[in-house]
Amino acid sequence: MPENNKTASFILGLAIFLGLLALGYLLGDAAIRFKEYERTVTVKGLSEREVDADIVIWPIQFTAASNDLAGLYSALDASTSRIRGFLEANGFTGDEITVAAPTITDKSAQQYGNNKPEFRYAAVQAVTVYSNNIATARAVMTKLSTLGKQGIVLTGGNHRSQTEYLFTRLNAVKPGMIEEATRQARVVAEKFAADSQSTLGKIKRASQGQFSIAARDKNNPHIKKVRVVSTVEYYLSD
């Protein structure tokens, strides 16, 4: 009976030993495989497109001066009426035209010394076009001398008088650009994998960069360049 117990204990011990040995091998193999699975490469993909702006914000800024405040406002109203008529005659609707409140300066209140200004009051006002008809706006801009010939003093050169071109259809191009950027990233990753004698696996993580919209160049602000960079991390295996 004792002999049988020794044999059973030996067999049990051997079984436990072999089980632990097998478990250690499996865990070690799994750790190696897991470590191999965690090999990654991070790449970037770029997508750029040129698009036409779809909104123009065009302020037409002008000035007037007078020694009589009431006369100054009358002059502003007359100039505003001429500008509005000019714009409507060239294809813009009343809904596309807005008139800002004038900025009035009393130069006598700013007078220093004995230098008396020629006109006591000076005003700056703007009539703004907000339209999706870019081609018409750009064509009419070349005809502004017509207003100057009517005695309207046009001004420019400051941020308030700068024309803006906007691109508002980003959601229409966004999916295709993200797809292109991701595809470009994969091309780079596949080249890296081939050079390192590895196999490219699935995506571990990906992040979409911020979309940027800027004028293509200073001479063509109505043509926009849309740009996005995607960052993608891929698994690698031998």
C-alpha positions in Angstrom: 0.0 0.0 0.0 2.8 2.5 0.8 4.4 1.6 -2.5 1.3 2.4 -4.3 1.1 5.8 -2.6 4.6 6.6 -3.6 3.9 5.7 -7.2 0.7 7.8 -7.3 2.6 10.7 -5.7 5.4 10.4 -8.3 2.9 10.3 -11.1 1.0 13.3 -9.7 4.2 15.3 -9.2 5.3 14.4 -12.7 2.0 15.5 -14.2 2.1 18.8 -12.3 5.7 19.4 -13.4 4.8 18.7 -17.0 1.8 20.9 -16.8 3.8 23.7 -15.3 6.4 23.2 -18.0 3.8 23.3 -20.7 2.1 26.3 -19.2 5.5 28.2 -19.0 6.1 27.4 -22.7 2.7 28.6 -23.7 3.0 31.8 -21.7 6.5 32.4 -23.0 5.3 31.9 -26.6 2.3 34.1 -26.0 4.6 36.8 -24.6 6.9 36.6 -27.6 3.9 36.7 -30.0 2.5 39.7 -28.1 5.8 41.5 -28.2 6.0 40.9 -31.9 2.4 42.0 -32.3 3.2 45.3 -30.6 5.7 46.3 -33.2 4.3 49.4 -34.9 5.1 52.1 -37.4 3.6 55.6 -37.4 3.3 57.5 -40.6 1.6 60.6 -41.9 -0.6 61.1 -45.0 -1.2 64.4 -46.7 -4.2 65.5 -48.8 -4.5 68.9 -50.5 -7.1 70.3 -52.8 -7.7 73.6 -54.6 -11.3 74.8 -54.4 -13.2 77.9 -55.4 -14.5 80.2 -52.6 -18.3 80.2 -52.4 -18.8 83.4 -50.4 -17.5 86.9 -51.0 -17.6 89.7 -48.3 -16.8 92.9 -50.2 -16.9 96.2 -48.2 -17.0 99.4 -50.3 -15.7 102.0 -47.8 -16.0 105.7 -48.5 -15.5 109.0 -46.8 -17.2 112.4 -46.6 -16.4 115.7 -44.8 -18.3 118.9 -44.0 -18.6 121.7 -41.5 -22.3 121.1 -41.1 -23.3 117.8 -39.4 -26.7 117.6 -41.0 -25.1 118.3 -44.4 -22.6 115.5 -43.7 -25.3 113.0 -43.1 -27.1 114.1 -46.3 -23.8 113.5 -48.2 -23.4 110.0 -46.7 -27.0 109.1 -47.6 -26.5 110.4 -51.2 -23.3 108.4 -51.6 -24.9 105.3 -50.1 -27.8 105.5 -52.5 -25.4 105.8 -55.5 -23.4 102.8 -54.4 -26.5 100.7 -53.8 -27.8 101.7 -57.3 -24.4 100.9 -58.9 -24.4 97.4 -57.3 -28.0 96.6 -58.1 -27.4 97.7 -61.7 -24.5 95.2 -61.9 -26.4 92.2 -60.8 -26.6 92.2 -57.0 -29.9 92.0 -55.1 -31.0 94.1 -52.2 -30.6 91.2 -49.8 -26.9 90.9 -50.7 -26.2 94.6 -49.8 -25.9 96.0 -46.2 -25.1 99.4 -45.0 -23.0 100.0 -41.8 -23.5 102.9 -39.5 -21.1 105.7 -40.2 -18.2 106.6 -38.0 -18.2 110.4 -37.4 -15.1 112.3 -36.2 -15.3 115.9 -34.8 -11.9 117.3 -35.7 -12.4 120.4 -33.6 -12.4 118.2 -30.5 -9.0 116.8 -31.6 -7.5 120.1 -32.5 -4.0 120.9 -31.1 -2.4 124.3 -31.4 -3.8 126.9 -33.8 -4.1 124.6 -36.8 -7.8 124.8 -37.8 -9.0 121.8 -39.9 -10.6 122.6 -43.3 -13.7 120.6 -42.3 -14.9 120.1 -38.8 -16.6 116.8 -39.4 -15.3 113.7 -41.2 -17.1 110.4 -41.7 -16.3 106.9 -42.8 -19.0 104.5 -44.0 -19.1 101.1 -45.7 -21.6 99.4 -48.0 -21.0 95.7 -47.9 -21.8 93.0 -50.4 -22.3 89.5 -49.0 -22.9 87.1 -51.9 -22.1 83.7 -53.4 -21.7 85.2 -56.8 -17.9 85.4 -56.8 -17.5 85.9 -60.6 -19.9 88.9 -60.6 -18.2 90.5 -57.6 -14.8 90.3 -59.1 -16.0 91.7 -62.4 -17.8 94.6 -60.7 -14.7 95.4 -58.6 -13.0 96.6 -61.8 -15.7 99.2 -62.4 -15.4 101.1 -59.1 -14.0 104.1 -60.9 -17.6 104.7 -62.0 -18.3 105.7 -58.4 -15.3 107.9 -58.2 -16.5 109.8 -61.2 -19.7 110.5 -59.3 -17.8 112.3 -56.6 -17.6 109.4 -54.1 -14.3 109.3 -52.2 -13.4 105.6 -51.9 -10.9 104.4 -49.3 -9.0 101.3 -48.7 -5.8 99.9 -47.2 -7.2 98.9 -43.8 -8.6 95.7 -42.5 -12.1 97.1 -42.5 -12.0 97.6 -46.2 -10.4 94.2 -47.2 -12.4 91.8 -49.3 -12.8 88.3 -47.8 -13.4 85.1 -49.7 -14.8 82.1 -47.8 -15.1 78.4 -48.5 -18.0 77.0 -46.6 -18.4 73.6 -48.2 -15.7 71.8 -46.2 -18.0 68.9 -45.2 -18.5 68.1 -48.9 -14.8 67.5 -49.5 -13.8 66.3 -46.0 -14.6 62.5 -46.4 -12.7 62.2 -49.7 -9.7 64.1 -48.4 -9.5 61.9 -45.2 -9.7 58.8 -47.4 -6.9 60.1 -49.6 -4.7 61.1 -46.6 -5.2 57.7 -45.1 -4.4 56.0 -48.4 -1.2 58.0 -48.7 -0.2 57.1 -45.2 -0.6 53.4 -46.0 1.6 53.8 -49.1 4.4 55.2 -46.9 3.8 52.5 -44.3 4.0 49.7 -46.9 7.3 51.1 -48.2 8.7 51.1 -44.6 7.5 47.6 -44.0 9.0 46.3 -47.2 12.4 48.0 -46.5 12.4 46.5 -43.0 11.4 43.0 -44.3 8.2 43.2 -42.3 4.5 42.7 -43.1 2.1 45.6 -42.6 -0.8 44.8 -40.3 -4.0 46.5 -39.2 -4.3 50.1 -38.0 -3.6 50.4 -34.3 -4.7 54.0 -34.0 -5.3 57.0 -36.3 -5.8 60.7 -35.8 -7.2 63.2 -38.2 -5.3 66.5 -38.2 -6.9 69.9 -38.4 -8.2 71.1 -41.8 -6.6 74.3 -42.9 -8.1 76.7 -45.5 -5.9 79.4 -47.0 -5.7 81.5 -50.2 -3.7 79.8 -52.9 -1.6 83.0 -53.3 -2.0 86.7 -52.9 -3.1 87.3 -56.4 -5.9 84.8 -56.3 -7.5 85.0 -52.9 -10.8 83.5 -54.3 -9.0 80.2 -54.9 -8.5 78.3 -51.7 -6.1 75.5 -50.8 -7.6 73.0 -48.4 -5.1 70.8 -46.5 -5.2 68.0 -44.0 -2.6 65.7 -42.5 -3.6 62.3 -41.0 -1.4 60.4 -38.6 -1.8 56.6 -38.7 -0.1 53.9 -36.6 0.1 50.4 -38.1 1.1 47.0 -36.6 4.1 45.3 -38.1 5.0 41.6 -38.1 7.8 39.4 -39.5 
